[in-house]
């Protein structure tokens, strides 16, 4: 029974070699495409991090809604909290 099954299976592969190879080719391409798409966000985030660190882009910006601006005490507290090197009043 197994011998007959193997013969039938072999005949099926002989008749449909191109179909079998095309299915394998499509699976390989789709797996490669999906794995490439899966890696893209990691690389993009890493490149953004490197760019922001090299350009010393601020993490966040504090804005005051009053016309007078921030008080001297508030500025000193910010300098103490973030450090004088990491604080920019420009």
N, CA, C and O atoms as CSV, one atom per row, in Angstrom:
chain,resi,resn,atom,element,x,y,z
A,1,UNK,N,N,0.817,-1.185,0.000
A,1,UNK,CA,C,0.000,0.000,0.000
A,1,UNK,C,C,0.873,1.266,0.000
A,1,UNK,O,O,0.594,2.215,-0.733
A,2,UNK,N,N,1.918,1.273,0.817
A,2,UNK,CA,C,2.819,2.423,0.880
A,2,UNK,C,C,3.551,2.579,-0.444
A,2,UNK,O,O,3.758,3.696,-0.917
A,3,UNK,N,N,3.938,1.470,-1.036
A,3,UNK,CA,C,4.669,1.517,-2.296
A,3,UNK,C,C,3.809,2.152,-3.384
A,3,UNK,O,O,4.304,2.951,-4.179
A,4,UNK,N,N,2.550,1.808,-3.424
A,4,UNK,CA,C,1.633,2.371,-4.410
A,4,UNK,C,C,1.443,3.869,-4.165
A,4,UNK,O,O,1.416,4.665,-5.104
A,5,UNK,N,N,1.315,4.232,-2.918
A,5,UNK,CA,C,1.148,5.646,-2.570
A,5,UNK,C,C,2.376,6.459,-2.990
A,5,UNK,O,O,2.243,7.550,-3.543
A,6,UNK,N,N,3.557,5.928,-2.729
A,6,UNK,CA,C,4.779,6.644,-3.102
A,6,UNK,C,C,4.905,6.775,-4.613
A,6,UNK,O,O,5.354,7.808,-5.110
A,7,UNK,N,N,4.512,5.737,-5.349
A,7,UNK,CA,C,4.546,5.816,-6.811
A,7,UNK,C,C,3.583,6.887,-7.313
A,7,UNK,O,O,3.913,7.668,-8.205
A,8,UNK,N,N,2.406,6.911,-6.733
A,8,UNK,CA,C,1.410,7.908,-7.138
A,8,UNK,C,C,1.896,9.318,-6.801
A,8,UNK,O,O,1.726,10.247,-7.591
A,9,UNK,N,N,2.481,9.464,-5.661
A,9,UNK,CA,C,3.009,10.760,-5.252
A,9,UNK,C,C,4.133,11.208,-6.188
A,9,UNK,O,O,4.200,12.376,-6.572
A,10,UNK,N,N,4.997,10.291,-6.545
A,10,UNK,CA,C,6.100,10.617,-7.453
A,10,UNK,C,C,5.577,11.010,-8.824
A,10,UNK,O,O,6.089,11.953,-9.427
A,11,UNK,N,N,4.566,10.308,-9.332
A,11,UNK,CA,C,3.980,10.652,-10.628
A,11,UNK,C,C,3.356,12.044,-10.585
A,11,UNK,O,O,3.461,12.812,-11.541
A,12,UNK,N,N,2.717,12.355,-9.481
A,12,UNK,CA,C,2.095,13.669,-9.350
A,12,UNK,C,C,3.160,14.772,-9.396
A,12,UNK,O,O,2.963,15.796,-10.049
A,13,UNK,N,N,4.278,14.565,-8.709
A,13,UNK,CA,C,5.349,15.558,-8.743
A,13,UNK,C,C,5.972,15.658,-10.127
A,13,UNK,O,O,6.337,16.752,-10.558
A,14,UNK,N,N,6.100,14.542,-10.827
A,14,UNK,CA,C,6.657,14.581,-12.179
A,14,UNK,C,C,5.765,15.369,-13.129
A,14,UNK,O,O,6.270,16.101,-13.980
A,15,UNK,N,N,4.460,15.233,-12.999
A,15,UNK,CA,C,3.534,15.921,-13.897
A,15,UNK,C,C,3.448,17.413,-13.598
A,15,UNK,O,O,3.232,18.218,-14.504
A,16,UNK,N,N,3.615,17.779,-12.352
A,16,UNK,CA,C,3.384,19.165,-11.950
A,16,UNK,C,C,4.629,19.798,-11.325
A,16,UNK,O,O,4.541,20.470,-10.297
A,17,UNK,N,N,5.763,19.585,-11.938
A,17,UNK,CA,C,7.018,20.131,-11.408
A,17,UNK,C,C,6.992,21.658,-11.428
A,17,UNK,O,O,7.371,22.301,-10.449
A,18,UNK,N,N,6.548,22.233,-12.534
A,18,UNK,CA,C,6.547,23.697,-12.626
A,18,UNK,C,C,5.588,24.318,-11.613
A,18,UNK,O,O,5.893,25.354,-11.023
A,19,UNK,N,N,4.447,23.696,-11.414
A,19,UNK,CA,C,3.498,24.207,-10.423
A,19,UNK,C,C,4.105,24.134,-9.020
A,19,UNK,O,O,3.993,25.075,-8.235
A,20,UNK,N,N,4.739,23.021,-8.721
A,20,UNK,CA,C,5.367,22.836,-7.412
A,20,UNK,C,C,6.473,23.867,-7.183
A,20,UNK,O,O,6.552,24.476,-6.116
A,21,UNK,N,N,7.323,24.058,-8.189
A,21,UNK,CA,C,8.413,25.024,-8.057
A,21,UNK,C,C,7.890,26.455,-7.952
A,21,UNK,O,O,8.446,27.266,-7.210
A,22,UNK,N,N,6.833,26.767,-8.685
A,22,UNK,CA,C,6.286,28.121,-8.602
A,22,UNK,C,C,5.676,28.392,-7.231
A,22,UNK,O,O,5.789,29.505,-6.718
A,23,UNK,N,N,5.034,27.396,-6.632
A,23,UNK,CA,C,4.481,27.570,-5.286
A,23,UNK,C,C,5.609,27.781,-4.273
A,23,UNK,O,O,5.513,28.648,-3.405
A,24,UNK,N,N,6.669,26.993,-4.387
A,24,UNK,CA,C,7.816,27.161,-3.483
A,24,UNK,C,C,8.436,28.548,-3.662
A,24,UNK,O,O,8.796,29.202,-2.683
A,25,UNK,N,N,8.560,28.991,-4.909
A,25,UNK,CA,C,9.117,30.308,-5.198
A,25,UNK,C,C,8.248,31.416,-4.596
A,25,UNK,O,O,8.776,32.365,-4.017
A,26,UNK,N,N,6.931,31.305,-4.725
A,26,UNK,CA,C,6.030,32.312,-4.151
A,26,UNK,C,C,6.128,32.349,-2.628
A,26,UNK,O,O,6.098,33.422,-2.026
A,27,UNK,N,N,6.243,31.183,-2.011
A,27,UNK,CA,C,6.367,31.133,-0.552
A,27,UNK,C,C,7.679,31.782,-0.113
A,27,UNK,O,O,7.701,32.538,0.858
A,28,UNK,N,N,8.764,31.494,-0.817
A,28,UNK,CA,C,10.052,32.091,-0.458
A,28,UNK,C,C,10.030,33.608,-0.600
A,28,UNK,O,O,10.550,34.321,0.258
A,29,UNK,N,N,9.434,34.098,-1.675
A,29,UNK,CA,C,9.360,35.550,-1.875
A,29,UNK,C,C,8.499,36.201,-0.801
A,29,UNK,O,O,8.863,37.249,-0.266
A,30,UNK,N,N,7.362,35.591,-0.481
A,30,UNK,CA,C,6.486,36.196,0.526
A,30,UNK,C,C,7.125,36.187,1.912
A,30,UNK,O,O,6.962,37.144,2.668
A,31,UNK,N,N,7.841,35.137,2.252
A,31,UNK,CA,C,8.529,35.096,3.550
A,31,UNK,C,C,9.619,36.160,3.603
A,31,UNK,O,O,9.768,36.848,4.613
A,32,UNK,N,N,10.374,36.296,2.531
A,32,UNK,CA,C,11.408,37.329,2.491
A,32,UNK,C,C,10.831,38.725,2.562
A,32,UNK,O,O,11.381,39.596,3.237
A,33,UNK,N,N,9.726,38.944,1.871
A,33,UNK,CA,C,9.072,40.251,1.888
A,33,UNK,C,C,8.556,40.588,3.280
A,33,UNK,O,O,8.755,41.701,3.765
A,34,UNK,N,N,7.901,39.640,3.919
A,34,UNK,CA,C,7.347,39.885,5.260
A,34,UNK,C,C,8.448,40.092,6.295
A,34,UNK,O,O,8.303,40.926,7.188
A,35,UNK,N,N,9.531,39.357,6.191
A,35,UNK,CA,C,10.614,39.553,7.158
A,35,UNK,C,C,11.308,40.894,6.925
A,35,UNK,O,O,11.768,41.523,7.879
A,36,UNK,N,N,11.387,41.336,5.676
A,36,UNK,CA,C,11.958,42.654,5.392
A,36,UNK,C,C,11.101,43.770,5.934
A,36,UNK,O,O,11.617,44.746,6.478
A,37,UNK,N,N,9.784,43.637,5.790
A,37,UNK,CA,C,8.875,44.645,6.330
A,37,UNK,C,C,8.941,44.648,7.851
A,37,UNK,O,O,8.837,45.707,8.471
A,38,UNK,N,N,9.112,43.485,8.457
A,38,UNK,CA,C,9.188,43.409,9.913
A,38,UNK,C,C,10.416,44.089,10.480
A,38,UNK,O,O,10.388,44.568,11.613
A,39,UNK,N,N,11.491,44.141,9.714
A,39,UNK,CA,C,12.716,44.771,10.209
A,39,UNK,C,C,12.734,46.276,9.983
A,39,UNK,O,O,13.498,46.983,10.639
A,40,UNK,N,N,11.922,46.774,9.081
A,40,UNK,CA,C,11.962,48.196,8.736
A,40,UNK,C,C,11.691,49.119,9.920
A,40,UNK,O,O,12.446,50.074,10.102
A,41,UNK,N,N,10.659,48.893,10.738
A,41,UNK,CA,C,10.422,49.829,11.854
A,41,UNK,C,C,11.591,49.919,12.834
A,41,UNK,O,O,11.877,50.999,13.350
A,42,UNK,N,N,12.263,48.810,13.094
A,42,UNK,CA,C,13.415,48.845,14.001
A,42,UNK,C,C,14.527,49.714,13.436
A,42,UNK,O,O,15.120,50.516,14.158
A,43,UNK,N,N,14.808,49.559,12.160
A,43,UNK,CA,C,15.871,50.348,11.539
A,43,UNK,C,C,15.502,51.826,11.482
A,43,UNK,O,O,16.357,52.689,11.682
A,44,UNK,N,N,14.225,52.122,11.208
A,44,UNK,CA,C,13.789,53.517,11.151
A,44,UNK,C,C,13.899,54.160,12.525
A,44,UNK,O,O,14.408,55.274,12.645
A,45,UNK,N,N,13.430,53.479,13.556
A,45,UNK,CA,C,13.520,54.033,14.910
A,45,UNK,C,C,14.966,54.239,15.328
A,45,UNK,O,O,15.295,55.243,15.959
A,46,UNK,N,N,15.834,53.291,14.978
A,46,UNK,CA,C,17.248,53.411,15.329
A,46,UNK,C,C,17.877,54.605,14.606
A,46,UNK,O,O,18.660,55.342,15.205
A,47,UNK,N,N,17.549,54.802,13.341
A,47,UNK,CA,C,18.132,55.921,12.605
A,47,UNK,C,C,17.610,57.254,13.128
A,47,UNK,O,O,18.355,58.232,13.182
A,48,UNK,N,N,16.319,57.302,13.519
A,48,UNK,CA,C,15.798,58.530,14.125
A,48,UNK,C,C,16.511,58.835,15.437
A,48,UNK,O,O,16.868,59.985,15.692
A,49,UNK,N,N,16.717,57.838,16.258
A,49,UNK,CA,C,17.413,58.053,17.527
A,49,UNK,C,C,18.818,58.594,17.300
A,49,UNK,O,O,19.245,59.538,17.965
A,50,UNK,N,N,19.532,57.989,16.354
A,50,UNK,CA,C,20.890,58.457,16.062
A,50,UNK,C,C,20.887,59.897,15.558
A,50,UNK,O,O,21.729,60.702,15.955
A,51,UNK,N,N,19.939,60.214,14.683
A,51,UNK,CA,C,19.875,61.572,14.132
A,51,UNK,C,C,19.576,62.587,15.224
A,51,UNK,O,O,20.236,63.623,15.306
A,52,UNK,N,N,18.586,62.298,16.066
A,52,UNK,CA,C,18.214,63.240,17.118
A,52,UNK,C,C,19.340,63.431,18.125
A,52,UNK,O,O,19.561,64.544,18.603
A,53,UNK,N,N,20.050,62.364,18.451
A,53,UNK,CA,C,21.164,62.489,19.398
A,53,UNK,C,C,22.328,63.263,18.794
A,53,UNK,O,O,22.980,64.040,19.491
A,54,UNK,N,N,22.599,63.059,17.499
A,54,UNK,CA,C,23.714,63.766,16.872
A,54,UNK,C,C,23.406,65.251,16.689
A,54,UNK,O,O,24.319,66.076,16.725
A,55,UNK,N,N,22.141,65.604,16.494
A,55,UNK,CA,C,21.739,67.003,16.313
A,55,UNK,C,C,21.344,67.691,17.616
A,55,UNK,O,O,21.036,68.883,17.627
A,56,UNK,N,N,21.354,66.938,18.711
A,56,UNK,CA,C,20.993,67.456,20.030
A,56,UNK,C,C,19.604,68.102,20.007
A,56,UNK,O,O,19.421,69.223,20.483
A,57,UNK,N,N,18.638,67.382,19.451
A,57,UNK,CA,C,17.257,67.856,19.381
A,57,UNK,C,C,16.641,67.760,20.769
A,57,UNK,O,O,16.885,66.804,21.506
A,58,UNK,N,N,15.842,68.760,21.115
A,58,UNK,CA,C,15.248,68.776,22.454
A,58,UNK,C,C,14.221,67.661,22.601
A,58,UNK,O,O,13.537,67.292,21.647
A,59,UNK,N,N,14.129,67.139,23.813
A,59,UNK,CA,C,13.155,66.092,24.098
A,59,UNK,C,C,11.749,66.665,24.162
A,59,UNK,O,O,10.801,66.059,23.663
A,60,UNK,N,N,11.620,67.813,24.767
A,60,UNK,CA,C,10.331,68.499,24.799
A,60,UNK,C,C,10.562,69.989,24.997
A,60,UNK,O,O,11.636,70.419,25.418
A,61,UNK,N,N,9.528,70.768,24.684
A,61,UNK,CA,C,9.616,72.224,24.766
A,61,UNK,C,C,8.540,72.709,25.725
A,61,UNK,O,O,7.367,72.362,25.586
A,62,UNK,N,N,8.949,73.515,26.699
A,62,UNK,CA,C,7.999,74.119,27.630
A,62,UNK,C,C,7.674,75.527,27.153
A,62,UNK,O,O,8.570,76.322,26.870
A,63,UNK,N,N,6.393,75.822,27.069
A,63,UNK,CA,C,5.968,77.159,26.674
A,63,UNK,C,C,5.076,77.740,27.758
A,63,UNK,O,O,4.288,77.040,28.394
A,64,UNK,N,N,5.223,79.007,27.940
A,64,UNK,CA,C,4.418,79.697,28.945
A,64,UNK,C,C,3.274,80.422,28.236
A,64,UNK,O,O,3.474,81.009,27.173
A,65,UNK,N,N,2.088,80.383,28.817
A,65,UNK,CA,C,0.927,81.012,28.186
A,65,UNK,C,C,0.734,82.463,28.618
A,65,UNK,O,O,-0.092,83.172,28.046
A,66,UNK,N,N,1.473,82.901,29.602
A,66,UNK,CA,C,1.331,84.291,30.049
A,66,UNK,C,C,2.264,85.188,29.254
A,66,UNK,O,O,3.233,84.724,28.652
A,67,UNK,N,N,1.958,86.483,29.261
A,67,UNK,CA,C,2.789,87.434,28.514
A,67,UNK,C,C,4.129,87.687,29.193
A,67,UNK,O,O,5.104,88.045,28.533
A,68,UNK,N,N,4.177,87.502,30.504
A,68,UNK,CA,C,5.416,87.766,31.240
A,68,UNK,C,C,6.456,86.675,31.022
A,68,UNK,O,O,7.649,86.921,31.198
A,69,UNK,N,N,6.026,85.480,30.644
A,69,UNK,CA,C,6.949,84.366,30.474
A,69,UNK,C,C,7.155,83.629,31.785
A,69,UNK,O,O,6.400,83.815,32.739
A,70,UNK,N,N,8.163,82.808,31.825
A,70,UNK,CA,C,8.455,82.047,33.038
A,70,UNK,C,C,9.139,82.945,34.064
A,70,UNK,O,O,9.932,83.820,33.717
A,71,UNK,N,N,8.819,82.713,35.308
A,71,UNK,CA,C,9.459,83.494,36.373
A,71,UNK,C,C,10.893,83.007,36.570
A,71,UNK,O,O,11.272,81.931,36.109
A,72,UNK,N,N,11.670,83.821,37.261
A,72,UNK,CA,C,13.068,83.465,37.521
A,72,UNK,C,C,13.158,82.205,38.372
A,72,UNK,O,O,14.058,81.387,38.185
A,73,UNK,N,N,12.221,82.049,39.312
A,73,UNK,CA,C,12.213,80.838,40.142
A,73,UNK,C,C,11.934,79.595,39.298
A,73,UNK,O,O,12.549,78.548,39.502
A,74,UNK,N,N,11.017,79.715,38.365
A,74,UNK,CA,C,10.691,78.572,37.506
A,74,UNK,C,C,11.881,78.191,36.637
A,74,UNK,O,O,12.156,77.009,36.427
A,75,UNK,N,N,12.586,79.202,36.133
A,75,UNK,CA,C,13.772,78.938,35.307
A,75,UNK,C,C,14.850,78.258,36.137
A,75,UNK,O,O,15.482,77.312,35.666
A,76,UNK,N,N,15.070,78.716,37.356
A,76,UNK,CA,C,16.072,78.093,38.225
A,76,UNK,C,C,15.691,76.657,38.579
A,76,UNK,O,O,16.549,75.775,38.616
A,77,UNK,N,N,14.408,76.426,38.837
A,77,UNK,CA,C,13.960,75.060,39.127
A,77,UNK,C,C,14.171,74.140,37.929
A,77,UNK,O,O,14.554,72.981,38.091
A,78,UNK,N,N,13.923,74.654,36.735
A,78,UNK,CA,C,14.157,73.850,35.528
A,78,UNK,C,C,15.643,73.548,35.354
A,78,UNK,O,O,16.014,72.437,34.975
A,79,UNK,N,N,16.487,74.532,35.631
A,79,UNK,CA,C,17.931,74.304,35.519
A,79,UNK,C,C,18.405,73.267,36.529
A,79,UNK,O,O,19.264,72.443,36.217
A,80,UNK,N,N,17.848,73.304,37.743
A,80,UNK,CA,C,18.216,72.303,38.747
A,80,UNK,C,C,17.743,70.916,38.341
A,80,UNK,O,O,18.447,69.923,38.527
A,81,UNK,N,N,16.542,70.865,37.783
A,81,UNK,CA,C,15.949,69.569,37.441
A,81,UNK,C,C,16.645,68.921,36.242
A,81,UNK,O,O,16.946,67.728,36.267
A,82,UNK,N,N,16.899,69.707,35.195
A,82,UNK,CA,C,17.471,69.155,33.969
A,82,UNK,C,C,18.979,69.303,33.888
A,82,UNK,O,O,19.613,68.638,33.069
A,83,UNK,N,N,19.551,70.130,34.687
A,83,UNK,CA,C,20.985,70.386,34.605
A,83,UNK,C,C,21.240,71.565,33.683
A,83,UNK,O,O,20.510,71.773,32.714
A,84,UNK,N,N,22.276,72.334,33.985
A,84,UNK,CA,C,22.537,73.544,33.205
A,84,UNK,C,C,22.960,73.232,31.775
A,84,UNK,O,O,22.701,74.023,30.868
A,85,UNK,N,N,23.601,72.100,31.565
A,85,UNK,CA,C,24.055,71.762,30.210
A,85,UNK,C,C,22.894,71.340,29.315
A,85,UNK,O,O,22.965,71.484,28.094
A,86,UNK,N,N,21.826,70.819,29.916
A,86,UNK,CA,C,20.704,70.319,29.125
A,86,UNK,C,C,19.542,71.296,29.060
A,86,UNK,O,O,18.432,70.922,28.681
A,87,UNK,N,N,19.786,72.517,29.418
A,87,UNK,CA,C,18.713,73.504,29.459
A,87,UNK,C,C,19.041,74.615,28.480
A,87,UNK,O,O,20.172,75.100,28.452
A,88,UNK,N,N,18.066,75.028,27.673
A,88,UNK,CA,C,18.282,76.071,26.685
A,88,UNK,C,C,17.116,77.046,26.755
A,88,UNK,O,O,15.958,76.640,26.660
A,89,UNK,N,N,17.413,78.323,26.918
A,89,UNK,CA,C,16.340,79.324,27.004
A,89,UNK,C,C,16.076,79.985,25.665
A,89,UNK,O,O,15.282,80.924,25.604
A,90,UNK,N,N,16.702,79.542,24.602
A,90,UNK,CA,C,16.545,80.167,23.290
A,90,UNK,C,C,15.267,79.815,22.681
A,90,UNK,O,O,14.969,80.256,21.571
